[in-house]
Amino acid sequence: MSIEIPACFKAYDIRGRVPDELNPRLARNIGRAFARIFQPRKIAVGHDIRLSSPELTDALVAGLLESGVNVLRLGLCGTEEIYHAAFSLEEQGVDGGIIVTASHNPADYNGMKFVTKGARPVTGEGGLREMAELIVKGELSQPVVKSGTITNAPNKDEYIRHLLGYVDVSQLVPLKIVVNNGNGCAAPVVDLLERELPFSFVKAYHEPDGTFPNGVPNPLLPEKRDETARLVRENKADMGVAWDGDFDRCFFWDEKGNFIEGYYLVGLLGIELLQQNPGAKILHDPRLTWNTRELVKQAGGEPILAQTGHAFIKERMRQEDAIYGGEMSAHHYFKSFGYCDSGMIPWLLVASLLSRKKVTLSSLVTERMAAYPVSGEINNVVKNPDAVIARIEERFKDGEKDYTDGLSVSFPTFRFNVRKSNTEPLLRLNVESRGDVALMEEKTAELLEIIKQ
């Protein structure tokens, strides 16, 4: 007989509406279940700015402590700070991390992301479902002999030092950068970096605020991009940067205020990292590929296609010993960062690149955007996504097909990827062409017509 697990347990993490789907009682049991399955000695725990985060974190910590697990509390932080603690503090006994966050979900949601020793991700198949079954079955009642202890992390110094290691501060020039925190968690880190860098920052929605007075930060939404674009133009800034709530994604605007699709950053960061690591492997997701593969090969690297999703990317990077992995959704992964995604490292690398080459950001991407125009990711709610994908495959049966993630079909002048969402009843479509905007738009319309039938 199958067990109905709580609705907040997802493929990669926990996410649900508070208190209906996630509440302190469940959070405490989640801590106990995590301790039972992974048997950690010491866990780094932090939380985002959501109003429900402190109470959920306290309950989570209580569950860990009563299971005999020691806790290192980071307090308010971003997801990548938990990753950093998990891979950098192993000698101090830290062998995992949990952050209470719902990233860019609505304000009444919250959730958790988990990593084990070395910042390896915990997924549905890799422990989350087993945790849920323990909770539902009520198998968490055994007492422990000794309660765990709790300590507070003194500061963010080691993390900041790590970030600064990606640039040569002596080569940086006084750029003006618009930074849009969206009232999320990135601001405290930006303020600490500001002390060490020659940049001047124009700060938007800088105060962390769990009420989200300006809406939940999610720069993937077009309506969330206008403010950063306006500030870049008004302040004649060299670039704009914005983050989602837990700043594990990083978004860019050029000096003209134009938003840059995350796809083009993958190739740009790939060739930047290949300068220090000649011949290395660079991972990318299947949704949009041509620009990345061309640039990586030209730079002497080896492009590797990997399935979309942070758990798949991280696992494949370890298998391939890749130095970098990038997704068009603005997740950027670094071998030197525990194979984890960071929202801070990408903009530091881009700022370093602009400083060294004395060029504008638009000059680095405009030609690539013209060479490979894209549709941008288009999401559609569909009742039977498998049937729709089958119809698309039949219509474009003469193309070269790839099933790494959903359906990718390539022709000499255009290609597309259509895939089901892992968490929602959506089909996600991406189309690109070789320098032909009209063709890209024509094929996008043709595909959307099939999807919407």
C-alpha positions in Angstrom: 0.0 0.0 0.0 1.5 3.3 -1.1 2.0 6.1 1.5 0.7 9.5 0.9 3.6 11.8 1.8 3.1 15.5 2.8 2.5 17.8 -0.1 5.5 20.0 0.7 8.0 17.2 -0.2 9.1 18.0 -3.7 11.7 16.5 -6.2 14.6 18.5 -5.0 13.5 20.2 -1.7 10.6 21.0 0.6 8.2 23.8 -0.4 4.7 24.5 0.8 2.2 27.0 2.0 2.5 28.0 5.7 0.9 26.7 8.0 -1.3 24.4 5.9 1.5 22.4 4.2 4.5 23.3 6.4 4.4 24.3 10.1 6.7 24.1 13.2 5.5 20.7 14.2 6.3 19.2 10.8 9.6 21.2 10.7 10.7 19.6 14.0 9.9 16.1 12.6 11.8 17.0 9.5 14.9 17.7 11.6 14.5 14.4 13.4 14.0 12.5 10.2 17.0 14.1 8.6 19.1 13.1 11.6 17.8 9.5 11.6 18.6 8.9 7.9 21.8 10.8 7.4 23.2 10.5 11.0 25.2 13.8 10.8 27.4 14.9 13.7 27.0 18.7 13.1 24.7 20.6 10.7 24.9 24.2 9.5 21.4 25.8 9.6 20.3 29.1 8.3 17.2 30.8 7.0 15.9 33.5 4.6 14.0 36.7 5.4 10.4 35.2 5.3 8.4 36.1 8.3 7.7 32.4 9.0 11.4 31.4 8.7 12.6 32.0 12.3 9.9 29.9 13.9 10.3 27.1 11.4 14.1 27.2 11.9 13.7 27.0 15.7 11.5 24.0 15.3 13.9 22.3 12.8 16.9 23.0 15.1 14.9 21.5 18.1 14.4 18.3 16.1 18.0 18.1 15.3 19.2 18.7 18.8 16.9 16.2 20.4 18.3 13.7 17.9 21.8 14.2 19.2 23.0 16.5 16.3 25.1 19.5 17.0 24.0 22.7 15.2 25.9 25.6 13.8 23.4 28.5 13.3 24.2 30.9 10.5 21.1 33.0 11.1 19.9 35.1 8.1 21.7 33.9 5.1 21.5 32.8 1.5 21.4 29.2 0.3 25.0 29.3 -0.9 26.2 30.3 2.5 24.9 26.9 3.7 26.6 25.2 0.8 29.9 27.0 1.7 29.7 25.9 5.3 29.0 22.3 4.3 32.1 21.9 2.1 34.5 24.3 3.8 34.0 23.4 7.5 34.4 19.6 7.3 37.5 19.8 9.4 35.4 21.5 12.1 32.9 18.6 12.0 30.2 20.1 9.8 28.9 17.3 7.6 25.8 18.9 6.1 23.5 21.9 6.0 19.8 22.9 5.9 18.4 26.3 4.9 14.8 27.3 5.5 13.8 29.2 2.4 11.2 29.2 -0.4 13.4 31.3 -2.8 11.0 33.0 -5.2 7.8 31.4 -4.2 4.9 33.6 -2.9 5.2 35.2 0.5 3.0 32.7 2.3 5.2 29.8 1.3 8.3 28.4 2.9 10.5 25.4 2.5 13.9 23.8 3.1 17.0 22.8 1.0 19.3 20.0 2.3 22.9 19.0 1.7 25.0 16.3 3.3 28.8 16.1 3.7 30.7 18.0 1.0 27.5 19.9 0.1 26.0 17.0 -1.8 22.3 17.6 -2.5 19.5 15.6 -0.9 16.8 14.8 -3.4 13.4 13.0 -3.4 15.0 9.7 -4.4 18.1 10.4 -2.3 16.5 10.7 1.1 13.6 13.2 1.1 10.9 10.6 0.4 12.4 8.3 3.0 12.2 11.2 5.5 8.6 11.8 4.6 7.7 8.1 5.1 9.3 8.1 8.5 7.3 11.1 9.6 4.0 9.7 8.2 4.5 6.3 9.8 5.3 8.0 13.2 8.6 6.2 13.5 10.5 9.0 15.2 9.8 8.5 18.8 13.0 6.9 20.0 14.8 9.1 22.6 18.5 9.9 22.3 21.1 9.5 25.1 22.6 12.9 24.7 21.1 16.1 23.2 23.1 18.0 20.6 24.7 21.4 21.3 24.1 24.7 19.5 26.6 27.4 18.5 26.2 30.6 16.5 28.5 31.3 13.5 30.5 34.4 14.5 30.5 36.1 11.2 30.7 35.7 7.4 34.4 36.3 7.1 35.5 33.0 5.7 32.7 33.0 3.1 33.6 36.6 2.0 37.2 35.6 1.7 36.3 32.7 -0.5 34.2 34.9 -2.8 37.1 37.5 -3.1 39.4 34.6 -4.2 37.7 34.6 -7.6 39.0 38.0 -8.5 42.3 39.9 -8.4 41.1 43.0 -6.5 44.2 44.9 -7.6 43.1 44.7 -11.3 39.5 45.9 -10.6 38.5 49.4 -11.8 35.8 51.6 -10.1 32.7 50.3 -11.9 29.3 51.6 -11.0 26.9 48.7 -10.5 23.1 48.7 -9.8 22.4 45.9 -7.3 18.7 45.0 -6.8 18.3 42.9 -3.7 14.5 42.7 -4.1 14.2 42.9 -0.3 15.8 39.4 -0.2 18.9 38.0 1.5 21.7 39.3 -0.8 22.1 42.8 0.7 24.2 41.9 3.8 26.7 40.0 1.6 26.9 42.9 -0.9 27.6 45.3 1.9 30.5 43.1 3.2 32.0 42.8 -0.3 31.6 46.5 -0.8 34.2 47.2 1.8 36.8 45.2 -0.2 36.0 46.3 -3.7 36.5 49.5 -5.7 33.0 49.5 -7.0 30.2 52.0 -6.3 26.8 50.4 -5.8 23.4 51.9 -6.6 21.2 49.9 -4.2 17.6 49.0 -4.9 15.1 47.4 -2.5 18.2 46.8 -0.3 16.6 46.2 3.0 15.8 42.6 3.7 12.1 42.4 4.3 10.0 39.3 4.6 6.8 41.1 3.9 8.1 41.7 0.3 6.7 45.2 0.0 7.8 45.3 -3.6 6.7 41.7 -4.5 8.7 38.5 -4.2 12.1 38.8 -5.9 12.1 36.7 -9.1 13.9 38.5 -11.9 12.9 35.7 -14.3 9.6 37.4 -14.5 9.6 40.2 -17.2 7.6 42.6 -15.0 10.4 42.3 -12.3 13.1 43.6 -14.7 12.0 47.1 -15.4 13.2 48.8 -12.2 16.7 47.5 -12.6 16.8 48.5 -16.2 15.6 52.0 -15.4 18.2 52.5 -12.6 21.0 51.3 -14.9 20.1 53.9 -17.5 19.4 56.8 -15.0 22.7 56.2 -13.2 24.7 55.5 -16.3 25.9 52.3 -14.6 28.3 49.8 -16.1 25.9 46.9 -15.4 22.9 45.8 -13.3 22.7 42.7 -11.1 19.6 41.3 -9.3 18.9 38.1 -7.3 16.1 35.9 -6.3 15.2 35.7 -2.6 17.9 33.3 -1.4 20.4 34.6 -4.1 21.3 31.3 -5.6 20.5 32.8 -9.0 22.1 35.9 -10.5 20.7 38.1 -13.3 22.4 40.7 -15.5 21.6 43.9 -17.3 24.1 45.6 -19.7 25.1 49.3 -19.5 22.2 50.2 -21.7 19.7 48.6 -19.4 19.0 45.6 -21.6 18.3 42.4 -19.7 20.6 39.5 -20.7 19.2 36.0 -20.9 21.0 33.6 -18.6 21.8 31.5 -21.6 24.4 34.0 -22.9 26.1 34.1 -19.4 26.8 30.4 -19.5 29.1 30.8 -22.5 30.7 34.0 -21.2 31.5 32.5 -17.8 32.6 29.3 -19.5 35.4 30.9 -21.5 36.4 33.1 -18.6 37.0 30.0 -16.4 38.7 28.2 -19.3 41.4 30.9 -19.3 42.6 29.6 -15.9 41.8 26.0 -16.7 42.7 25.2 -20.3 41.0 22.2 -21.8 38.5 21.7 -18.9 35.0 20.5 -19.2 32.0 22.8 -19.0 28.5 21.5 -18.4 25.3 23.1 -19.8 21.6 22.1 -19.9 19.7 21.0 -23.0 17.3 23.8 -23.3 19.5 26.2 -25.3 22.9 24.9 -26.4 24.4 26.2 -29.6 26.0 29.4 -28.3 27.5 27.7 -25.3 29.0 24.8 -27.2 30.5 27.0 -29.9 32.2 29.4 -27.4 33.5 26.5 -25.2 35.0 24.7 -28.1 36.6 27.9 -29.5 38.2 28.4 -26.1 39.6 24.9 -26.1 37.2 23.4 -23.6 34.9 20.4 -23.8 31.1 21.1 -23.6 29.1 18.5 -21.8 25.3 18.2 -22.1 23.6 17.4 -18.7 20.0 17.1 -17.5 18.4 20.2 -16.1 18.2 20.5 -12.4 20.7 21.3 -9.6 21.0 17.7 -8.4 21.7 16.3 -11.9 24.2 19.1 -12.7 26.1 18.7 -9.4 26.3 14.9 -9.8 27.4 15.1 -13.4 30.0 17.8 -12.6 31.6 15.4 -10.1 31.5 12.5 -12.5 33.2 14.6 -15.3 35.4 16.7 -13.0 34.0 19.8 -14.7 35.1 23.2 -13.5 31.8 24.9 -14.2 28.2 24.2 -15.1 25.6 26.7 -16.2 21.8 26.7 -16.7 19.9 29.2 -18.7 17.7 29.7 -15.6 20.7 31.7 -14.1 22.0 28.9 -11.9 25.8 28.8 -12.1 27.8 26.0 -10.6 31.5 26.0 -9.7 33.9 23.1 -8.9 35.8 25.3 -6.5 32.5 26.1 -4.7 31.8 22.5 -3.7 30.2 21.9 -7.2 27.4 24.2 -6.0 25.5 27.1 -7.5 26.3 30.6 -6.4 24.7 34.0 -7.1 27.7 36.0 -6.0 30.6 34.4 -7.9 29.1 35.2 -11.4 28.8 38.9 -11.0 32.3 39.1 -9.5 33.7 37.3 -12.5 31.8 39.5 -15.0 33.0 42.6 -13.1 36.6 41.3 -13.2 36.2 40.6 -17.0 35.0 44.2 -17.7 37.8 45.6 -15.6 40.6 43.6 -17.3 39.4 44.0 -20.8 38.2 47.6 -20.5 35.0 46.7 -22.4 31.3 47.1 -21.9 29.0 44.2 -21.1 26.9 44.8 -24.2 30.0 44.4 -26.4 30.5 40.9 -24.9 27.0 39.6 -25.5 25.3 41.6 -28.3 27.1 39.7 -31.1 26.3 36.4 -29.4 22.6 37.3 -29.0 22.4 38.2 -32.7 24.2 34.9 -33.7 21.8 32.8 -31.7 18.5 34.6 -31.0 16.2 32.8 -28.5 12.5 32.8 -27.7 13.0 32.9 -23.9 11.4 30.2 -21.9 7.7 30.0 -22.5 5.5 28.1 -20.0 2.1 26.7 -20.8 -0.3 24.8 -18.6 -1.4 21.6 -20.3 -3.5 18.7 -19.1 -1.6 15.9 -20.9 2.0 17.0 -21.5 3.1 13.6 -22.8 0.5 13.7 -25.5 1.5 17.2 -26.6 5.2 16.2 -26.7 4.3 13.2 -28.8 2.4 15.4 -31.3 5.4 17.8 -31.5 7.8 14.9 -32.1 5.6 13.6 -34.9 5.4 17.1 -36.5 9.2 17.5 -36.4 10.1 13.9 -37.0 12.8 14.7 -39.6 15.0 16.5 -37.1 17.9 15.2 -35.0 16.4 14.2 -31.6 17.8 14.1 -28.1 16.0 12.9 -24.9 18.5 14.0 -22.2 15.7 16.2 -20.8 12.3 16.3 -22.4 12.5 16.4 -26.2 15.2 18.4 -28.1 15.0 18.6 -31.9 17.7 20.1 -34.1 17.7 21.2 -37.7 20.5 23.0 -39.5 19.0 26.4 -38.9 17.0 26.1 -35.7 16.5 23.9 -32.7 14.1 23.6 -29.8 13.6 21.9 -26.4 10.2 21.1 -24.8 10.1 19.6 -21.4 7.8 19.0 -18.5 8.2 20.9 -15.3 9.4 18.8 -12.3 7.1 20.6 -9.9 4.1 22.1 -11.9 1.7 21.0 -14.6 3.6 23.0 -17.2 5.3 22.5 -20.5 8.4 24.7 -20.9 9.5 25.6 -24.5 12.8 27.1 -25.7 13.6 27.9 -29.3 16.8 29.2 -30.9 18.0 29.8 -34.4 21.3 30.5 -36.2 21.1 34.3 -36.6 17.5 34.3 -38.0 15.1 36.1 -35.6 12.2 35.7 -38.1 12.7 31.9 -38.3 13.0 31.6 -34.5 9.7 33.5 -34.1 8.0 31.5 -36.8 9.0 28.2 -35.3 8.0 29.4 -31.8 4.6 30.3 -33.0 4.2 26.9 -34.8 5.2 25.0 -31.6 2.9 27.1 -29.4 0.0 26.4 -31.8 0.5 22.6 -31.2 0.9 23.1 -27.5 -2.3 25.1 -27.2 -4.5 22.9 -29.3 
